[in-house]
Amino acid sequence: MPTPIHFGTSGWRAIVAEEFTLPNIRRAVVGIARYVAKQPGQHRILVGRDPRFMGEIFVEEAARLLADSGIAPEVIPEAAPTPAISYAVTQRKTSGAINFTASHNPPEYNGIKFSTPDGAPALPDVTKQIEAEIAALGEAAIPPSTNQRQFDAVDVKPGYLKRLAELVALQAIAKAKLKIVVDPFWGAGRGYAQQVLAEHGVSAVSVHDFRDVLFGGHAPEPDGELLDTCRAKMQETGAHLGIATDGDADRFGIVDRDGTYIQPNYIIALLFDYLVETRGWRNGVAKSVATTNCINALADFHKVQMYETPVGFKYIGELIDQDKIAIGGEESAGLTIRGHVPEKDGILAGLLVAEMVAVRGATLGEQLRSLFAKVGSYYPVRENFHLTPQAKDKFTVKLKSDPKELAGRKVSRVVRTDGLKLIFDDGSWVCYRLSGTEPVVRAYTEARSEEDSAKLRKAAERWVLE
């Protein structure tokens, strides 16, 4: 029996040589081709990748299979950021893109993201149709393509960098004489932020600026505990800011001048406040159900509409497409803004943070304290708990219940936008979600003080493990 292929919150991902194999890749690509062939218009698909192992081979095989299926492939020869591929889809007016990437997942993973013609991650109604096309292929293996044609090659970098320069006040960063350290984490973002900053006279140096398919031996996720090299380079060069991106550069990590990692929840809130202040955009803000309620408080403060979505950036992308929001973000370090692609953009996020620091003339820590003075303090935390298959099955059943209390805290409301979110009388909350790609349960908590945050985290953990 062939391996079932399911597209989760951000595409299909699996472990290389276990489920992510050439036979399964062929089935996925042909399924996508069959779906696209049924859509109106000319049928062209961009094919790209991040720097993971064997990415070049996967791109070549996908291009041949698309051509065999009557779809014109446009190949991106070099590893490219997901947002750059997304932007190229909109500019070249293709039928979408196939992107071989597992984003921030560990190096043993790879995956396929499919973007629709608007450059957005495919929504569930599309991925269900693709899954049905894959299932309809039956059990027979799809043979390797023998097509030896040369396909059109596309350089997505120039157009994307030009767009970044239109969206970010790079001249303000240069005028403030900011020094920046860029950490692309050996990923697809190598050479992007550095180049656009250098072209506008900004002093930027980089670390981890070479290909390593093992990403230093860990997941290419720019979390605080993995940014020590960035911090060391900042100290060495006297940098004001460190900006990092993950494996496919759709997520960001930010280090303040004193070496403090500023978690994505706070970056989204700060940028929302800054964009209202500097752009005058008041058309709305979106966040996932697991993202800080500081966004809610700011939406009330600025008198703009707030949208709360399930986890998965495709839902925020829809609102960007409809021009309903000025900014949308997820606590997992995904963000985009009005007038840009309906896809996460870690490079843009880092550059906007640099602009904000330059214009406001204050560190991120100082800006955060000012924000708390305006709307109150918020202390969000996310923790991952790895489960055995048996424990995962048990917890899956548990998630279907509606608890009345948690460690003595009365539940005032149960929200099932995505997973299980328990909101307590004092406004604190906890949200549980099972990962779609790893044997992990994610526990999100938020309280209004550091002391209460520590208590809530312990209570949330006990509920997972008891």
C-alpha positions in Angstrom: 0.0 0.0 0.0 1.3 3.5 -0.9 1.9 5.9 2.0 -1.1 8.2 2.5 0.0 11.8 1.7 -1.7 14.5 3.8 -1.2 18.3 3.6 -1.2 19.8 7.1 -1.0 23.4 8.3 1.9 24.1 5.9 2.1 21.3 3.3 3.2 17.7 3.4 6.2 16.9 5.5 7.9 13.6 6.3 11.3 12.1 7.2 13.6 11.6 4.2 14.0 7.9 3.1 11.2 6.9 5.5 8.1 8.5 3.9 9.6 11.3 2.0 10.9 9.1 -0.9 11.1 9.6 -4.6 8.1 7.2 -5.2 6.0 9.3 -2.8 7.2 12.6 -4.2 6.2 11.5 -7.7 2.7 10.7 -6.5 2.4 14.1 -4.7 3.7 16.0 -7.8 1.4 14.1 -10.2 -1.5 14.7 -7.9 -0.8 18.4 -7.9 -0.4 18.4 -11.7 -3.8 16.7 -12.1 -5.4 19.3 -9.8 -3.8 22.2 -11.7 -4.8 20.8 -15.1 -8.4 21.0 -14.0 -8.2 24.8 -13.2 -8.9 27.5 -15.8 -6.1 29.3 -17.7 -2.6 28.5 -18.8 -0.9 25.9 -16.6 2.6 26.9 -15.4 4.1 26.1 -12.0 7.2 27.4 -10.3 9.4 24.7 -8.8 11.7 25.7 -6.0 13.5 24.4 -2.8 15.3 25.3 0.4 19.0 24.0 0.8 18.1 20.6 2.3 19.7 17.3 1.2 18.8 16.2 -2.4 16.7 19.3 -3.1 18.1 19.7 -6.5 17.2 16.1 -7.5 13.6 16.6 -6.2 13.2 19.8 -8.2 14.5 18.2 -11.4 12.2 15.2 -11.0 9.2 17.4 -10.2 9.8 19.5 -13.3 10.0 16.5 -15.6 6.8 15.0 -14.1 5.0 18.3 -14.5 6.0 18.6 -18.1 4.9 15.0 -18.7 1.5 16.0 -17.3 1.1 19.0 -19.6 2.1 21.6 -17.0 5.0 24.0 -17.9 7.5 24.0 -15.1 9.6 27.1 -14.3 12.6 26.0 -12.3 14.3 28.1 -9.6 17.9 26.7 -9.8 19.1 28.1 -6.4 17.7 27.6 -3.0 15.1 30.4 -2.5 13.1 31.8 0.4 9.4 30.8 0.6 8.3 34.4 0.5 10.4 35.1 -2.6 8.8 32.1 -4.3 5.4 33.4 -3.2 6.1 36.8 -4.6 7.3 35.4 -7.9 4.0 33.5 -8.3 2.1 36.7 -8.1 4.5 38.6 -10.5 4.8 35.8 -13.1 1.1 34.9 -12.8 1.8 31.2 -12.6 -0.7 28.6 -11.6 1.1 28.3 -8.3 4.4 26.9 -6.9 5.8 23.6 -5.6 8.3 24.3 -3.0 10.5 21.5 -1.6 11.0 22.5 2.1 10.3 21.4 5.6 10.7 25.0 6.9 11.9 24.9 10.5 11.6 21.1 11.0 14.8 19.1 11.8 17.2 18.3 9.0 16.0 14.7 8.6 12.7 16.1 7.3 11.7 17.5 3.9 8.4 18.4 2.5 6.3 20.0 -0.2 4.5 23.3 0.1 2.0 24.1 -2.7 1.1 27.7 -3.3 -2.0 28.8 -5.2 -2.0 31.6 -7.9 -2.2 34.3 -5.3 1.0 33.2 -3.8 -0.7 32.0 -0.6 -0.3 28.5 1.0 -3.1 26.3 -0.3 -6.2 26.3 1.7 -7.9 23.1 2.9 -10.4 23.0 0.1 -7.5 22.9 -2.4 -5.3 20.4 -0.5 -8.3 18.1 -0.1 -8.7 18.1 -3.9 -5.0 17.4 -4.3 -5.1 14.5 -1.8 -8.1 13.1 -3.7 -6.1 13.2 -6.9 -3.2 11.4 -5.2 -5.5 8.8 -3.9 -7.1 8.3 -7.3 -3.7 7.3 -8.7 -4.1 4.0 -7.0 -1.4 1.6 -5.8 0.7 1.4 -8.9 4.1 3.1 -8.6 4.7 6.1 -10.9 7.8 5.5 -12.9 10.7 8.0 -13.0 10.3 10.5 -15.9 12.6 10.0 -18.9 12.0 13.6 -20.0 15.4 15.2 -20.7 14.2 18.7 -21.8 15.8 21.8 -20.4 13.2 24.0 -18.6 12.9 27.7 -18.1 15.1 28.9 -15.2 13.8 31.8 -13.0 15.8 34.0 -10.7 13.4 35.1 -8.0 15.9 37.3 -6.1 16.0 40.6 -7.9 12.2 41.2 -8.0 11.8 40.2 -4.4 14.6 42.4 -3.1 13.1 45.3 -5.1 9.7 44.7 -3.4 11.4 44.6 0.1 13.0 48.0 -0.7 9.5 49.4 -1.5 8.0 48.1 1.8 10.7 49.0 4.3 12.2 52.4 4.9 15.8 51.3 4.4 17.0 54.8 4.2 15.9 55.4 7.8 17.9 52.4 8.9 21.0 53.8 7.1 20.4 57.3 8.5 20.3 55.9 12.1 23.6 54.1 11.4 22.3 50.8 12.8 24.7 47.9 12.8 23.0 44.6 12.2 23.9 40.9 12.4 22.1 38.7 10.0 21.8 34.9 10.8 20.2 33.0 7.9 20.7 29.7 9.8 22.4 28.0 6.8 19.0 28.3 5.0 17.3 29.7 1.9 17.6 33.3 3.2 21.4 33.4 2.7 22.4 36.6 0.8 18.9 38.2 0.8 18.7 40.6 3.9 22.5 41.2 3.7 22.3 42.3 0.0 19.3 44.6 0.3 20.8 46.2 3.5 24.2 46.7 1.8 22.6 48.2 -1.3 21.1 50.9 0.9 24.2 51.7 2.9 23.4 49.7 6.1 26.3 48.0 8.0 25.4 44.3 8.2 27.5 41.2 8.8 26.3 37.6 8.7 26.9 34.3 10.5 26.0 30.8 9.3 26.2 32.1 5.7 27.0 28.8 3.9 25.1 25.7 3.0 24.8 23.0 5.6 22.1 20.4 5.0 22.3 19.4 8.6 21.8 23.0 9.8 24.5 22.8 12.4 23.0 19.5 13.7 19.6 20.8 14.9 16.4 22.2 13.5 16.8 25.5 11.6 14.5 27.3 14.0 15.7 30.7 15.1 14.7 30.4 18.7 16.6 32.1 21.5 18.6 29.2 22.7 20.0 28.7 19.2 21.1 32.2 18.6 24.4 32.3 20.6 26.6 32.7 17.5 24.5 35.7 16.5 24.8 37.2 20.0 28.6 36.6 19.9 28.9 38.4 16.6 26.7 41.2 17.8 29.0 41.7 20.8 32.1 41.5 18.6 30.8 44.1 16.2 28.9 46.4 18.5 25.6 45.6 16.6 22.3 47.2 17.6 20.2 44.3 16.4 20.3 40.6 15.3 17.8 39.3 12.8 17.6 35.6 11.9 15.5 33.4 9.6 14.6 29.7 9.6 15.4 27.1 6.9 13.1 28.5 4.2 13.2 32.1 5.6 9.5 32.4 6.3 10.0 32.7 10.1 12.1 35.2 12.0 14.1 35.4 15.2 15.1 38.8 16.8 17.9 39.6 19.2 17.9 43.0 21.0 21.0 45.1 21.5 21.8 43.6 24.9 21.6 40.0 23.6 18.0 39.4 24.8 15.9 37.3 22.5 12.5 39.0 21.9 9.9 36.4 21.4 7.7 36.6 18.2 4.5 37.4 20.2 6.1 40.7 21.3 7.5 41.4 17.8 4.1 41.1 16.2 2.5 43.4 18.8 5.3 46.0 18.5 5.1 46.0 14.7 1.3 46.2 14.7 1.6 49.3 17.0 4.4 50.8 14.8 2.6 50.3 11.5 -0.6 52.0 12.8 1.7 54.8 14.1 3.8 55.3 10.9 1.6 54.0 8.0 -1.8 55.0 9.5 -3.2 51.6 8.6 -6.3 50.9 10.6 -8.1 48.2 8.5 -7.5 45.4 11.0 -5.1 42.9 12.5 -5.1 39.1 12.5 -3.5 36.6 14.8 -3.8 32.9 15.4 -5.7 31.5 18.4 -2.4 30.7 20.1 -1.0 34.2 19.8 -0.8 36.8 22.6 -3.8 38.7 23.7 -1.6 41.8 23.7 -2.8 42.0 20.1 -6.4 42.1 21.3 -5.6 44.9 23.7 -3.8 46.9 21.0 -6.7 46.4 18.6 -9.0 47.9 21.2 -6.6 50.7 21.9 -6.3 51.6 18.2 -10.0 50.9 17.6 -9.3 48.5 14.7 -11.0 45.1 14.0 -9.2 42.0 15.2 -9.5 38.6 13.5 -8.6 35.4 15.4 -7.8 32.4 13.1 -6.9 28.8 13.4 -3.2 28.0 13.4 -1.9 27.9 9.8 -0.8 31.1 8.0 -3.1 30.3 5.1 -6.0 31.7 7.1 -4.1 35.0 7.7 -3.1 35.0 4.0 -6.8 35.0 3.1 -7.3 38.2 5.1 -4.3 39.8 3.4 -5.7 38.9 0.0 -8.9 40.6 1.0 -7.1 43.7 2.3 -8.9 43.3 5.7 -5.7 43.6 7.8 -2.7 45.8 8.1 -0.6 43.0 9.6 -1.1 39.4 10.5 1.0 37.1 12.6 1.4 33.9 14.5 3.4 33.3 17.7 5.4 30.7 15.8 7.2 33.6 14.1 5.1 34.1 11.0 4.2 37.6 9.8 3.2 39.6 6.8 1.8 43.0 6.1 -0.7 44.8 3.9 0.3 45.0 0.2 2.7 42.1 0.4 2.4 38.4 -0.2 -0.3 36.3 1.7 2.6 34.2 3.1 4.9 34.3 6.1 8.0 36.5 5.4 10.8 36.3 8.0 13.1 38.5 6.0 10.6 41.3 5.8 9.9 40.9 9.5 13.5 41.4 10.4 13.9 44.4 8.2 10.7 46.0 9.6 12.1 45.5 13.1 15.3 47.3 12.0 13.2 50.2 10.6 11.2 50.4 13.9 14.4 50.5 16.0 15.9 53.1 13.8 12.8 55.4 13.6 11.9 55.1 17.3 15.5 55.4 18.5 14.9 52.9 21.3 15.9 49.3 22.0 13.2 46.7 21.7 13.2 46.2 25.4 12.5 49.9 25.9 9.7 49.8 23.3 8.2 46.8 25.0 8.1 48.5 28.4 6.3 51.4 26.7 3.8 49.1 25.1 3.1 47.4 28.4 2.5 50.9 30.0 0.0 51.5 27.2 -2.1 48.3 27.3 -0.9 46.2 30.2 1.6 43.4 30.5 1.3 40.0 28.9 3.5 36.9 29.4 2.9 34.3 26.7 4.9 31.0 26.7 4.9 28.0 24.3 6.3 24.6 25.3 6.5 21.4 23.3 6.0 18.0 25.0 7.2 14.9 23.1 4.8 12.0 23.5 5.1 8.3 23.0 2.5 6.9 20.5 0.5 5.6 23.4 0.6 8.9 25.3 -0.4 10.8 22.1 -3.4 8.5 21.6 -4.5 9.1 25.2 -4.0 12.8 25.0 -5.9 13.0 21.7 -8.9 11.5 23.5 -8.4 13.9 26.4 -8.5 16.9 24.1 -12.1 16.1 23.2 -13.2 16.9 26.7 -14.3 20.3 28.0 -12.6 20.8 31.4 -14.4 22.9 34.0 -11.2 23.8 35.8 -7.5 23.5 35.6 -5.4 23.4 38.8 -8.0 25.3 40.6 -8.6 27.9 37.9 -12.2 28.0 36.8 -12.7 27.8 33.0 -14.9 30.6 31.9 -14.8 29.7 28.2 -13.8 26.9 25.9 -12.6 27.8 22.4 -12.2 25.2 19.7 -11.0 27.4 16.8 -8.0 25.1 16.7 -7.2 22.5 19.3 -8.4 23.2 22.9 -8.2 26.7 24.4 -9.3 27.2 28.0 -9.9 30.8 29.0 -10.0 31.5 32.8 -11.9 34.1 34.8 -8.8 36.3 35.2 -8.2 36.5 31.5 -5.3 34.1 31.5 -5.5 31.1 29.1 -4.0 27.9 28.0 -4.2 26.3 24.5 -3.3 22.7 23.5 -2.6 21.6 20.0 -1.1 18.4 18.5 1.6 18.9 15.9 0.7 17.8 12.5 4.3 16.9 11.6 5.9 15.6 14.8 4.8 13.4 17.8 4.5 16.6 19.9 1.8 18.4 21.8 2.2 22.2 22.0 1.0 23.9 25.1 0.5 27.7 24.9 -0.1 29.7 28.1 -0.5 33.4 28.8 -0.9 35.3 32.1 -0.7 38.9 33.1 2.3 38.6 35.5 5.6 36.6 35.4 4.7 34.9 38.7 1.3 33.8 37.5 2.8 32.7 34.1 5.2 30.3 35.9 2.3 28.8 37.9 0.1 28.4 34.8 2.9 26.8 32.8 3.3 24.1 35.5 -0.4 23.5 35.6 -0.5 23.2 31.8 2.3 20.7 31.9 0.7 18.6 34.6 -2.5 18.3 32.5 -0.5 17.0 29.6 1.5 14.4 31.6 -0.9 13.2 34.2 
